[in-house]
Amino acid sequence: MLNKKTGTIESIIAKVTVVASGGTGQVYRNTTNPVIATGDGIAMAYRIKGRLENMEFVQFHPTALYNPAGESPSFLISEAVRGFGGILKSKEGEEFMHKYDKRGSLAPRDIVARAIDREMKLRGDEYMCLDCRHLEKEAFIAHFPTIYEKCKSIGADAMKEMIPVTPACHYMCGGIRTDEMGRSSVKNLYACGECTCTGLHGANRLASNSLLEAMVFAHRVHLDILGKIDDIPLKEGIPEWIARGTTEPKEMVLITQSLKELKDIMSYYVGIVRSDVRLKRALDRLWILYRETEDLYNSTVISPQLCELRNLITIGYLITRSASMRKESRGLHFTTDFPEKLAFIDLSVL
């Protein structure tokens, strides 16, 4: 552990370890995730050869508020606004969701996200719009006071003009594979929450399942550890981690620019809609970033920003590699080269 007050690395020995490090959203340019969602726990589990699953299934929320000033995390325009009567339109006020699903603006979020992404690409626009101008003002403000005030803060009065929206990375359905008690494939290593793949979500995620997963599996992890911790020996003789090298004045610019490049690679090539060509290009560029970052990691003082960059590059690779291995479109993974979903084969009857 890095002690920020002293700048030293401190070793903490434990009988068991629980990874609850959250999601991976900061690997993308637009995300509703906080800045600390850098996939650290998943990356660490991968380095110690822990089993991971379903990293290709990344959920994008279709309607994050488009802010030309840039904002991280992106502000979320709840799907409840569409349920309340908001209608998705182009900048010119043209409805488009009927072209993709008979349910229109009320289609499931993965379908809506892909539709918005396609319309943005076809039109060359940076955002689509959510039209709420026809809704009753007092009722809208009563239901969505925070959304109304946030939109006004960037100059968009939802009752007078359409809300600019764009898809944003929202949730990682894959991660560290655990069993029903939160045990990973590594002895005495547990995990719970968004960093895990429990099987609860499958290839997509229903709203609020993340809360269910965090609460249920955190409780199960607690119960399982409580029943065995007294019988687990505490290991001794763990070597100290020695930081290497000297600080270079140019270190931060290398980190920030590499992070920007990583976010662009993932957003353009491994986003909502994928293809073999895009995934291959992403893997090639991620390899270059990986080598440059490893060289920096081995030649300079370790910083939190450098560790997060290193972990995010690992996460980017895992998402891209997993996506390239799935030769079908299923759930949150859609590829133009394999647009159909493969039939399910029940191996238990063979």
MOKANOR-V935988 format. One record per pair of residues at least 4 apart in sequence whose C-alpha atoms are under 8 Angstrom apart, sorted by the first residue. I is the first residue (numbers start at 1). GAP is how many residues later the second one is. D is the distance in whole Angstrom. If there is no record, write none. Layout:
BEGIN
{{I:GAP:D} {I:GAP:D}}
END
This chain:
BEGIN
{{1:8:5} {1:9:5} {1:10:6} {1:11:7} {2:5:7} {2:6:6} {2:7:5} {2:8:6} {3:4:5} {3:5:5} {3:6:6} {3:7:7} {4:4:7} {9:232:7} {9:233:8} {9:234:8} {10:230:8} {10:231:8} {11:229:7} {11:230:8} {13:221:8} {13:222:7} {13:223:8} {13:225:8} {14:220:7} {14:221:8} {15:173:7} {15:214:7} {15:217:6} {15:218:7} {15:219:5} {15:220:7} {16:172:5} {16:173:6} {16:174:8} {16:209:8} {16:213:8} {17:171:7} {17:172:5} {17:173:6} {18:171:6} {18:172:5} {18:173:5} {18:174:7} {19:22:6} {19:170:8} {19:171:6} {19:172:4} {19:173:7} {19:176:8} {20:21:7} {20:171:6} {20:172:5} {20:173:6} {20:174:8} {20:175:7} {21:16:8} {21:18:7} {21:19:7} {21:20:5} {21:172:8} {21:173:8} {21:174:6} {22:15:6} {22:17:7} {22:19:8} {22:171:6} {22:172:5} {22:173:5} {23:10:8} {23:14:5} {23:15:7} {23:16:6} {23:148:7} {23:149:6} {23:171:5} {23:172:6} {24:9:8} {24:13:5} {24:14:5} {24:15:4} {24:147:8} {24:148:7} {24:288:8} {24:291:7} {25:6:6} {25:7:7} {25:8:5} {25:9:8} {25:12:6} {25:13:7} {25:14:8} {25:144:6} {25:145:6} {25:146:7} {25:147:8} {26:4:8} {26:5:7} {26:7:7} {26:8:8} {26:9:6} {26:10:8} {26:11:6} {26:12:6} {26:237:8} {26:286:8} {27:11:7} {27:235:7} {27:236:5} {27:239:7} {27:285:6} {27:286:8} {27:288:7} {27:289:7} {28:141:7} {28:234:8} {28:235:5} {28:236:7} {28:238:6} {28:239:6} {29:231:8} {29:234:5} {29:235:6} {29:237:8} {29:238:6} {30:42:7} {30:43:7} {30:44:6} {30:137:8} {30:138:5} {30:139:6} {30:237:8} {31:41:7} {31:42:6} {31:43:6} {31:137:5} {31:138:4} {31:139:6} {32:32:7} {32:40:7} {32:41:5} {32:42:5} {32:43:6} {32:44:6} {32:136:6} {32:137:6} {32:138:6} {33:4:6} {33:39:8} {33:40:6} {33:41:8} {33:136:8} {33:137:6} {34:38:7} {34:39:5} {35:37:7} {35:38:7} {38:270:6} {38:273:7} {38:274:6} {39:4:6} {39:156:7} {39:272:6} {39:273:6} {39:276:7} {40:4:6} {40:268:7} {40:271:6} {40:272:8} {41:4:6} {41:154:7} {42:4:6} {42:10:8} {42:133:6} {42:134:6} {42:153:6} {42:154:8} {42:273:8} {43:4:6} {43:268:5} {43:269:8} {43:271:6} {43:272:6} {44:4:7} {44:267:8} {45:4:6} {45:5:5} {45:6:8} {45:131:7} {46:4:5} {46:5:7} {46:6:7} {50:126:7} {50:134:7} {50:135:6} {50:136:6} {51:125:6} {51:126:6} {51:133:7} {51:134:6} {52:122:7} {52:123:5} {52:124:5} {52:125:5} {52:145:7} {53:121:6} {53:122:6} {53:123:7} {53:124:6} {53:144:6} {54:119:7} {54:120:4} {54:121:7} {54:143:7} {54:149:7} {54:268:7} {55:117:7} {55:118:7} {55:119:5} {55:120:6} {55:263:6} {55:264:5} {55:267:6} {55:268:8} {56:118:7} {56:262:8} {56:263:5} {56:264:7} {56:266:5} {56:267:5} {56:276:8} {56:277:6} {57:115:7} {57:116:6} {57:117:6} {57:146:6} {57:147:7} {57:262:8} {57:274:7} {57:275:5} {57:276:6} {58:111:7} {58:112:8} {58:113:6} {58:114:5} {58:115:6} {58:116:8} {58:274:6} {58:275:7} {59:51:7} {59:110:6} {59:111:6} {59:112:5} {59:113:6} {59:114:7} {59:145:7} {59:146:7} {59:273:6} {60:49:8} {60:50:7} {60:53:7} {60:107:6} {60:108:5} {60:109:4} {60:110:5} {60:111:7} {60:212:7} {61:48:7} {61:49:8} {61:52:7} {61:106:5} {61:107:5} {61:108:6} {61:109:5} {62:47:6} {62:48:7} {62:50:6} {62:51:4} {62:52:8} {62:54:7} {62:103:8} {62:104:6} {62:105:4} {62:106:7} {63:13:7} {63:14:6} {63:15:7} {63:16:7} {63:50:8} {63:102:5} {63:103:5} {63:104:5} {63:105:7} {64:10:6} {64:11:6} {64:12:5} {64:13:5} {64:101:5} {64:102:5} {64:103:6} {64:104:6} {65:9:7} {65:10:5} {65:11:6} {65:12:6} {65:86:8} {65:98:7} {65:99:6} {65:100:5} {65:101:6} {66:8:8} {66:61:7} {66:98:5} {66:99:5} {66:100:6} {67:4:7} {67:87:7} {67:97:8} {71:4:8} {74:94:7} {77:4:7} {77:70:7} {77:88:8} {78:4:8} {79:4:6} {80:4:6} {81:4:7} {81:5:6} {81:63:8} {82:4:4} {82:5:6} {82:23:7} {82:24:6} {83:23:7} {85:47:7} {85:50:7} {86:19:8} {86:44:6} {86:45:5} {86:46:5} {86:49:8} {87:8:7} {87:18:6} {87:43:5} {87:44:5} {87:45:7} {88:7:6} {88:8:7} {88:9:7} {88:17:6} {88:40:7} {88:41:6} {88:42:5} {88:43:6} {89:4:5} {89:5:5} {89:6:4} {89:7:6} {89:8:8} {89:39:6} {89:40:5} {89:41:6} {89:42:7} {90:4:5} {90:5:7} {90:6:7} {90:38:5} {90:39:6} {91:37:6} {91:38:6} {93:36:8} {96:4:8} {96:8:8} {97:4:6} {97:5:8} {97:7:5} {97:8:6} {97:15:7} {97:18:7} {98:4:6} {98:5:7} {98:6:5} {98:7:8} {99:5:8} {100:4:7} {100:11:8} {100:15:7} {101:6:7} {101:10:8} {102:5:8} {103:4:5} {105:7:7} {107:4:6} {107:5:6} {108:4:6} {109:4:6} {110:4:6} {110:221:8} {110:222:6} {111:4:6} {112:4:6} {113:4:6} {113:54:6} {113:159:7} {114:4:6} {114:158:6} {114:159:7} {115:4:6} {116:4:6} {116:12:7} {116:50:7} {116:51:7} {117:4:6} {117:49:8} {117:50:7} {117:155:7} {117:156:8} {118:4:6} {119:4:6} {119:9:8} {120:4:6} {120:5:5} {120:6:6} {120:7:6} {120:8:7} {121:4:7} {126:40:7} {127:37:6} {127:38:5} {127:39:5} {128:36:6} {128:37:5} {128:38:6} {129:33:6} {129:34:5} {129:35:5} {129:36:5} {130:32:6} {130:33:5} {130:34:6} {130:35:7} {131:27:8} {131:30:7} {131:31:5} {131:32:6} {132:26:6} {132:27:6} {132:29:8} {132:30:7} {132:31:8} {133:25:6} {133:26:5} {133:27:6} {133:28:6} {133:29:7} {134:25:8} {135:4:8} {135:5:7} {135:24:8} {136:4:6} {137:4:6} {137:22:6} {138:4:6} {139:4:6} {140:4:6} {140:5:8} {141:4:5} {141:7:6} {144:4:6} {145:4:6} {146:4:6} {147:4:6} {148:4:6} {148:9:7} {148:10:6} {149:4:6} {150:4:7} {151:4:7} {151:5:5} {151:6:6} {151:7:7} {151:12:7} {152:4:5} {152:5:5} {152:6:7} {156:4:8} {156:5:6} {156:6:7} {156:7:6} {157:4:6} {157:5:8} {157:6:8} {158:4:6} {158:5:6} {171:23:8} {172:22:7} {172:23:8} {173:21:7} {173:23:8} {173:24:7} {173:28:6} {173:29:7} {173:30:7} {173:31:7} {173:32:7} {174:21:7} {174:22:6} {174:23:5} {175:19:8} {175:20:5} {175:21:4} {175:22:5} {176:8:7} {176:15:7} {176:19:6} {176:20:4} {176:21:5} {177:7:6} {177:8:7} {177:19:6} {177:20:5} {177:21:6} {178:4:5} {178:5:5} {178:6:4} {178:7:7} {178:12:8} {178:13:7} {178:18:7} {178:19:6} {178:20:5} {179:4:5} {179:5:7} {179:19:7} {180:18:7} {180:37:8} {180:40:8} {181:36:7} {181:39:5} {181:40:6} {181:43:7} {182:8:5} {182:9:6} {182:10:6} {182:16:8} {182:35:6} {182:36:8} {182:38:7} {182:39:5} {183:5:7} {183:6:6} {183:7:5} {183:8:7} {183:38:8} {184:4:8} {184:5:6} {184:6:5} {184:7:7} {185:4:8} {190:31:7} {191:4:7} {191:5:6} {191:30:8} {192:4:6} {192:21:8} {192:22:6} {192:25:6} {192:26:6} {192:29:8} {193:17:7} {193:20:6} {193:21:4} {193:22:8} {193:24:7} {193:25:7} {194:16:7} {194:19:8} {194:20:7} {197:4:8} {200:9:8} {200:13:7} {201:4:5} {201:5:7} {201:8:7} {203:127:7} {203:128:5} {203:129:6} {203:130:8} {204:127:5} {204:128:6} {205:4:7} {208:4:7} {209:4:6} {210:4:6} {211:4:6} {212:4:6} {213:4:6} {213:5:8} {214:4:6} {215:4:6} {216:4:6} {217:4:6} {218:4:6} {219:4:6} {220:4:6} {221:4:6} {222:4:6} {223:4:6} {224:4:7} {225:4:6} {228:4:7} {243:58:6} {243:59:6} {244:54:7} {244:55:7} {244:56:6} {244:57:6} {244:58:7} {245:53:8} {245:54:5} {245:55:4} {245:56:6} {246:53:7} {246:54:5} {246:55:6} {247:4:7} {247:53:6} {247:54:6} {248:52:7} {250:4:6} {251:4:6} {252:4:6} {253:4:6} {254:4:6} {255:4:6} {255:50:7} {255:51:6} {255:54:7} {256:4:6} {257:4:6} {258:4:6} {258:31:7} {258:51:8} {259:4:6} {259:50:6} {260:4:6} {261:4:6} {262:4:6} {262:24:7} {262:27:8} {262:51:7} {262:54:8} {263:4:6} {264:4:6} {265:4:6} {265:5:7} {265:17:6} {265:20:8} {265:21:8} {266:4:5} {266:5:6} {266:16:7} {266:50:7} {267:4:5} {269:5:6} {269:6:8} {269:9:5} {269:10:6} {269:12:7} {269:13:6} {270:4:6} {270:8:7} {270:9:6} {270:12:7} {270:49:8} {270:50:6} {272:60:8} {272:61:7} {272:62:7} {273:60:8} {273:61:5} {273:62:6} {273:63:7} {274:4:6} {274:5:7} {274:59:8} {274:60:6} {274:61:5} {274:62:6} {275:4:6} {275:60:5} {275:61:5} {275:62:6} {276:4:6} {276:48:7} {276:59:8} {276:61:7} {277:4:6} {278:4:6} {279:4:6} {279:41:6} {279:42:8} {279:44:8} {279:45:6} {280:4:6} {280:44:8} {281:4:6} {282:4:6} {282:38:7} {283:4:6} {283:34:7} {283:37:7} {283:38:7} {284:4:7} {285:4:6} {286:4:6} {286:27:7} {286:30:8} {286:31:7} {287:4:6} {288:4:6} {289:4:6} {289:24:7} {290:4:6} {290:20:7} {290:23:6} {290:24:8} {291:4:6} {292:4:6} {293:4:6} {293:16:8} {293:17:7} {294:4:6} {294:16:8} {295:4:6} {296:4:6} {297:4:8} {297:5:7} {297:9:7} {302:4:7} {302:5:7} {303:4:6} {304:4:6} {305:4:6} {306:4:6} {307:4:6} {308:4:6} {309:4:6} {310:4:6} {311:4:6} {312:4:6} {313:4:6} {314:4:6} {315:4:6} {316:4:6} {317:4:6} {318:4:6} {319:4:6} {320:4:6} {321:4:6} {322:4:7} {323:10:7} {327:11:6} {328:6:8} {328:7:7} {328:10:5} {328:11:6} {328:12:6} {328:13:5} {328:14:6} {329:4:6} {329:5:5} {329:6:6} {329:9:6} {329:10:5} {329:11:5} {329:12:5} {329:13:8} {330:4:6} {330:10:8} {330:11:6} {334:4:8} {334:5:7} {335:4:6} {346:4:8}}
END
